[in-house]
Amino acid sequence: MKKQVNELDLERAKILLGQKEGKGIDEIKLKKILERIKVFCKVAYQLYIENVEPDKPAAVMKNFESEPPDEFTKAA
C-alpha cells in the first residue's frame, strides 16, 4: 500500500483558508508563507529525528540536504 501525503501547495492552502477568487491573502504573500512553513517543517523533522532513538535497528533516517534561507538563520 502506498502512503498518501497531502502536500501543502498553493491551491490546497487556499482551500484550507476558505479563500475564494480575488479575496483573502495576496498570492505572492501566500507563496512566501508556504515556503517558510515547508522550511520550518524540514528543520523540525531533522531535529526530531536526531533526538529520537529508532525503534528498529534498521530504521531509515532521512536527511534533507537543503539549507534554510539566511533570513531564518539570522534572527534579529
DRENGUKE-266596 format. One record per atom (N, C-alpha, C): x, y, z; residue number from 1; atom name. Coordinates in pm, 1 decimal. Layout:
+----------+----------+----------+-----+------+
:        u :        v :        w :  nr : atom :
+----------+----------+----------+-----+------+
:        X :        Y :        Z : NUM :   CA :
...
+----------+----------+----------+-----+------+
***
This chain:
+----------+----------+----------+-----+------+
:        u :        v :        w :  nr : atom :
+----------+----------+----------+-----+------+
:     83.6 :   -116.9 :      0.0 :   1 :    N :
:      0.0 :      0.0 :      0.0 :   1 :   CA :
:     89.0 :    124.3 :      0.0 :   1 :    C :
:     56.1 :    218.1 :    -86.8 :   2 :    N :
:    133.5 :    340.3 :    -98.6 :   2 :   CA :
:     78.8 :    445.5 :     -1.7 :   2 :    C :
:    169.2 :    507.8 :     71.5 :   3 :    N :
:    128.5 :    610.4 :    166.3 :   3 :   CA :
:     93.8 :    738.2 :     91.0 :   3 :    C :
:    -23.5 :    792.4 :    119.5 :   4 :    N :
:    -66.5 :    913.3 :     52.5 :   4 :   CA :
:    -33.3 :   1034.2 :    139.9 :   4 :    C :
:     30.9 :   1131.5 :     78.9 :   5 :    N :
:     69.9 :   1251.8 :    151.5 :   5 :   CA :
:     -4.3 :   1369.3 :     89.7 :   5 :    C :
:    -72.5 :   1444.2 :    172.3 :   6 :    N :
:   -139.9 :   1563.8 :    125.2 :   6 :   CA :
:    -45.0 :   1682.1 :    141.3 :   6 :    C :
:     34.8 :   1705.3 :     37.9 :   7 :    N :
:    133.5 :   1812.4 :     43.9 :   7 :   CA :
:     63.5 :   1947.5 :     40.7 :   7 :    C :
:    117.5 :   2040.3 :    114.8 :   8 :    N :
:     60.1 :   2173.6 :    121.5 :   8 :   CA :
:    111.5 :   2255.1 :      3.6 :   8 :    C :
:     25.7 :   2274.3 :    -95.4 :   9 :    N :
:     61.0 :   2358.0 :   -208.7 :   9 :   CA :
:    -31.7 :   2479.4 :   -210.3 :   9 :    C :
:    -14.9 :   2564.2 :   -308.4 :  10 :    N :
:    -89.0 :   2689.5 :   -313.3 :  10 :   CA :
:   -239.9 :   2666.9 :   -318.9 :  10 :    C :
:   -283.6 :   2575.6 :   -404.0 :  11 :    N :
:   -427.1 :   2550.7 :   -418.2 :  11 :   CA :
:   -486.6 :   2491.4 :   -291.2 :  11 :    C :
:   -415.8 :   2398.7 :   -229.5 :  12 :    N :
:   -465.6 :   2337.0 :   -105.9 :  12 :   CA :
:   -470.9 :   2439.9 :      7.4 :  12 :    C :
:   -372.0 :   2529.7 :     12.4 :  13 :    N :
:   -371.4 :   2633.1 :    114.6 :  13 :   CA :
:   -492.0 :   2725.3 :     99.1 :  13 :    C :
:   -524.3 :   2759.5 :    -24.6 :  14 :    N :
:   -641.2 :   2844.6 :    -49.1 :  14 :   CA :
:   -769.1 :   2776.4 :     -2.8 :  14 :    C :
:   -780.0 :   2647.3 :    -30.1 :  15 :    N :
:   -898.3 :   2572.3 :     11.6 :  15 :   CA :
:   -906.9 :   2567.8 :    163.6 :  15 :    C :
:   -793.4 :   2539.7 :    230.1 :  16 :    N :
:   -792.2 :   2532.2 :    375.8 :  16 :   CA :
:   -824.1 :   2666.8 :    440.6 :  16 :    C :
:   -784.4 :   2774.9 :    375.9 :  17 :    N :
:   -812.6 :   2907.3 :    428.8 :  17 :   CA :
:   -952.8 :   2956.2 :    394.2 :  17 :    C :
:  -1020.4 :   2881.9 :    307.2 :  18 :    N :
:  -1155.4 :   2920.2 :    267.9 :  18 :   CA :
:  -1157.8 :   3042.1 :    178.5 :  18 :    C :
:  -1052.3 :   3059.6 :    101.5 :  19 :    N :
:  -1044.3 :   3176.1 :     13.8 :  19 :   CA :
:  -1117.4 :   3149.8 :   -116.4 :  19 :    C :
:  -1177.7 :   3254.7 :   -166.2 :  20 :    N :
:  -1239.6 :   3249.4 :   -297.8 :  20 :   CA :
:  -1159.6 :   3340.8 :   -388.8 :  20 :    C :
:  -1185.8 :   3331.2 :   -518.0 :  21 :    N :
:  -1111.0 :   3411.5 :   -614.8 :  21 :   CA :
:  -1119.8 :   3559.8 :   -580.6 :  21 :    C :
:  -1004.0 :   3625.8 :   -576.4 :  22 :    N :
:   -999.4 :   3768.6 :   -554.6 :  22 :   CA :
:  -1013.0 :   3812.7 :   -410.0 :  22 :    C :
:  -1026.1 :   3721.0 :   -316.8 :  23 :    N :
:  -1042.5 :   3757.7 :   -176.7 :  23 :   CA :
:   -932.4 :   3691.7 :    -94.3 :  23 :    C :
:   -901.9 :   3750.9 :     19.1 :  24 :    N :
:   -806.4 :   3689.2 :    111.2 :  24 :   CA :
:   -664.5 :   3738.1 :     91.2 :  24 :    C :
:   -569.1 :   3654.1 :    127.9 :  25 :    N :
:   -427.2 :   3688.0 :    123.7 :  25 :   CA :
:   -379.1 :   3694.0 :    -21.2 :  25 :    C :
:   -291.7 :   3790.1 :    -49.2 :  26 :    N :
:   -230.9 :   3803.1 :   -180.9 :  26 :   CA :
:   -155.1 :   3674.7 :   -215.0 :  26 :    C :
:   -159.5 :   3633.0 :   -340.4 :  27 :    N :
:    -98.8 :   3506.2 :   -382.0 :  27 :   CA :
:     52.4 :   3504.4 :   -360.3 :  27 :    C :
:    119.7 :   3613.9 :   -385.6 :  28 :    N :
:    265.5 :   3620.2 :   -366.2 :  28 :   CA :
:    299.0 :   3605.1 :   -218.0 :  28 :    C :
:    222.9 :   3673.0 :   -133.9 :  29 :    N :
:    244.8 :   3664.4 :     10.1 :  29 :   CA :
:    217.0 :   3522.1 :     59.8 :  29 :    C :
:    113.5 :   3458.7 :      5.9 :  30 :    N :
:     79.6 :   3321.7 :     43.8 :  30 :   CA :
:    190.3 :   3224.6 :      3.5 :  30 :    C :
:    250.0 :   3244.8 :   -113.6 :  31 :    N :
:    360.6 :   3159.4 :   -158.5 :  31 :   CA :
:    479.9 :   3170.7 :    -63.1 :  31 :    C :
:    511.1 :   3293.4 :    -18.9 :  32 :    N :
:    622.5 :   3312.6 :     73.8 :  32 :   CA :
:    594.0 :   3243.3 :    207.1 :  32 :    C :
:    470.6 :   3253.5 :    252.5 :  33 :    N :
:    432.6 :   3188.3 :    378.0 :  33 :   CA :
:    445.9 :   3037.2 :    365.0 :  33 :    C :
:    401.6 :   2981.4 :    252.3 :  34 :    N :
:    412.4 :   2836.8 :    230.3 :  34 :   CA :
:    557.4 :   2791.2 :    227.4 :  34 :    C :
:    645.3 :   2869.9 :    164.7 :  35 :    N :
:    787.8 :   2835.6 :    161.4 :  35 :   CA :
:    845.0 :   2831.8 :    302.4 :  35 :    C :
:    807.0 :   2928.5 :    384.2 :  36 :    N :
:    856.1 :   2933.2 :    521.8 :  36 :   CA :
:    803.5 :   2816.3 :    603.9 :  36 :    C :
:    679.3 :   2779.3 :    580.9 :  37 :    N :
:    621.2 :   2665.0 :    652.2 :  37 :   CA :
:    696.3 :   2537.3 :    615.5 :  37 :    C :
:    725.1 :   2519.3 :    486.5 :  38 :    N :
:    795.7 :   2398.7 :    442.0 :  38 :   CA :
:    936.7 :   2391.2 :    501.1 :  38 :    C :
:   1007.4 :   2505.7 :    504.5 :  39 :    N :
:   1142.1 :   2508.1 :    563.2 :  39 :   CA :
:   1134.1 :   2475.3 :    711.9 :  39 :    C :
:   1037.0 :   2534.4 :    781.3 :  40 :    N :
:   1019.7 :   2507.4 :    923.8 :  40 :   CA :
:    994.6 :   2358.9 :    947.9 :  40 :    C :
:    908.9 :   2299.1 :    866.8 :  41 :    N :
:    876.4 :   2156.9 :    884.3 :  41 :   CA :
:    999.6 :   2068.8 :    861.4 :  41 :    C :
:   1079.8 :   2102.6 :    761.0 :  42 :    N :
:   1200.4 :   2024.2 :    734.3 :  42 :   CA :
:   1298.2 :   2032.2 :    851.6 :  42 :    C :
:   1318.5 :   2153.1 :    903.0 :  43 :    N :
:   1410.3 :   2171.2 :   1015.2 :  43 :   CA :
:   1357.0 :   2100.1 :   1139.7 :  43 :    C :
:   1227.2 :   2114.5 :   1166.1 :  44 :    N :
:   1166.9 :   2049.4 :   1282.3 :  44 :   CA :
:   1179.3 :   1897.4 :   1271.0 :  44 :    C :
:   1160.6 :   1842.7 :   1152.0 :  45 :    N :
:   1172.6 :   1698.0 :   1132.0 :  45 :   CA :
:   1315.9 :   1651.7 :   1157.2 :  45 :    C :
:   1412.6 :   1728.3 :   1107.1 :  46 :    N :
:   1553.0 :   1691.3 :   1129.0 :  46 :   CA :
:   1586.8 :   1691.0 :   1277.2 :  46 :    C :
:   1542.3 :   1791.8 :   1350.0 :  47 :    N :
:   1569.3 :   1797.6 :   1493.5 :  47 :   CA :
:   1500.4 :   1683.4 :   1567.0 :  47 :    C :
:   1380.9 :   1649.8 :   1525.7 :  48 :    N :
:   1306.1 :   1540.0 :   1586.9 :  48 :   CA :
:   1378.7 :   1408.0 :   1565.3 :  48 :    C :
:   1422.2 :   1382.6 :   1443.3 :  49 :    N :
:   1489.5 :   1256.4 :   1410.3 :  49 :   CA :
:   1620.9 :   1243.2 :   1486.6 :  49 :    C :
:   1692.0 :   1352.7 :   1505.5 :  50 :    N :
:   1818.6 :   1346.9 :   1578.0 :  50 :   CA :
:   1799.5 :   1310.0 :   1725.1 :  50 :    C :
:   1685.9 :   1344.8 :   1782.6 :  51 :    N :
:   1662.5 :   1322.5 :   1924.9 :  51 :   CA :
:   1583.5 :   1196.7 :   1956.7 :  51 :    C :
:   1533.3 :   1127.7 :   1857.0 :  52 :    N :
:   1454.0 :   1007.3 :   1879.3 :  52 :   CA :
:   1539.2 :    885.4 :   1849.0 :  52 :    C :
:   1539.8 :    792.4 :   1940.3 :  53 :    N :
:   1611.6 :    668.1 :   1916.1 :  53 :   CA :
:   1522.9 :    577.6 :   1831.4 :  53 :    C :
:   1577.3 :    522.2 :   1725.4 :  54 :    N :
:   1495.0 :    437.6 :   1639.0 :  54 :   CA :
:   1448.1 :    311.1 :   1711.6 :  54 :    C :
:   1324.2 :    271.3 :   1683.2 :  55 :    N :
:   1267.6 :    150.7 :   1742.5 :  55 :   CA :
:   1332.2 :     25.2 :   1684.7 :  55 :    C :
:   1364.5 :     33.3 :   1558.0 :  56 :    N :
:   1423.6 :    -80.9 :   1489.0 :  56 :   CA :
:   1569.2 :    -47.3 :   1454.9 :  56 :    C :
:   1657.2 :   -145.6 :   1461.9 :  57 :    N :
:   1797.3 :   -117.4 :   1430.0 :  57 :   CA :
:   1819.4 :    -77.5 :   1284.8 :  57 :    C :
:   1731.3 :   -118.8 :   1196.8 :  58 :    N :
:   1747.4 :    -88.3 :   1054.7 :  58 :   CA :
:   1659.1 :     28.8 :   1012.6 :  58 :    C :
:   1623.5 :    114.0 :   1105.5 :  59 :    N :
:   1536.2 :    227.3 :   1074.1 :  59 :   CA :
:   1607.6 :    322.6 :    978.9 :  59 :    C :
:   1531.9 :    375.5 :    887.3 :  60 :    N :
:   1587.1 :    466.6 :    787.8 :  60 :   CA :
:   1567.8 :    609.2 :    837.0 :  60 :    C :
:   1677.1 :    683.1 :    835.8 :  61 :    N :
:   1669.5 :    822.9 :    876.1 :  61 :   CA :
:   1687.2 :    909.3 :    752.7 :  61 :    C :
:   1596.3 :   1006.1 :    736.3 :  62 :    N :
:   1605.6 :   1097.1 :    623.4 :  62 :   CA :
:   1685.4 :   1219.4 :    665.4 :  62 :    C :
:   1776.4 :   1260.8 :    579.7 :  63 :    N :
:   1849.0 :   1385.7 :    599.8 :  63 :   CA :
:   1820.2 :   1474.7 :    480.7 :  63 :    C :
:   1773.6 :   1593.7 :    505.8 :  64 :    N :
:   1748.3 :   1688.0 :    398.5 :  64 :   CA :
:   1875.3 :   1768.3 :    375.9 :  64 :    C :
:   1913.4 :   1779.2 :    250.4 :  65 :    N :
:   2036.4 :   1848.4 :    216.5 :  65 :   CA :
:   2016.8 :   1998.8 :    203.7 :  65 :    C :
:   1892.4 :   2042.0 :    193.5 :  66 :    N :
:   1868.0 :   2184.6 :    173.3 :  66 :   CA :
:   1896.8 :   2262.6 :    300.7 :  66 :    C :
:   1955.4 :   2377.8 :    283.3 :  67 :    N :
:   1985.6 :   2466.5 :    394.0 :  67 :   CA :
:   1875.0 :   2570.2 :    404.2 :  67 :    C :
:   1836.5 :   2608.6 :    524.5 :  68 :    N :
:   1734.3 :   2712.3 :    536.9 :  68 :   CA :
:   1788.6 :   2845.5 :    485.4 :  68 :    C :
:   1701.9 :   2930.3 :    432.4 :  69 :    N :
:   1747.1 :   3061.7 :    384.3 :  69 :   CA :
:   1808.8 :   3142.9 :    498.1 :  69 :    C :
:   1892.4 :   3239.7 :    460.6 :  70 :    N :
:   1961.8 :   3322.7 :    558.8 :  70 :   CA :
:   1864.6 :   3394.9 :    651.3 :  70 :    C :
:   1747.9 :   3430.1 :    599.3 :  71 :    N :
:   1652.7 :   3504.2 :    682.0 :  71 :   CA :
:   1603.5 :   3421.7 :    800.5 :  71 :    C :
:   1613.3 :   3287.9 :    792.8 :  72 :    N :
:   1571.9 :   3201.6 :    902.3 :  72 :   CA :
:   1686.0 :   3173.3 :    998.8 :  72 :    C :
:   1809.5 :   3187.1 :    951.3 :  73 :    N :
:   1923.0 :   3154.7 :   1037.0 :  73 :   CA :
:   1976.4 :   3276.7 :   1111.4 :  73 :    C :
:   1943.6 :   3395.5 :   1062.5 :  74 :    N :
:   1992.7 :   3518.6 :   1125.5 :  74 :   CA :
:   1875.2 :   3589.1 :   1193.7 :  74 :    C :
:   1845.0 :   3547.1 :   1313.8 :  75 :    N :
:   1734.7 :   3608.8 :   1387.6 :  75 :   CA :
:   1778.7 :   3743.1 :   1443.5 :  75 :    C :
:   1686.0 :   3834.0 :   1446.7 :  76 :    N :
:   1719.4 :   3969.0 :   1496.1 :  76 :   CA :
:   1718.1 :   3973.2 :   1646.9 :  76 :    C :
+----------+----------+----------+-----+------+
***
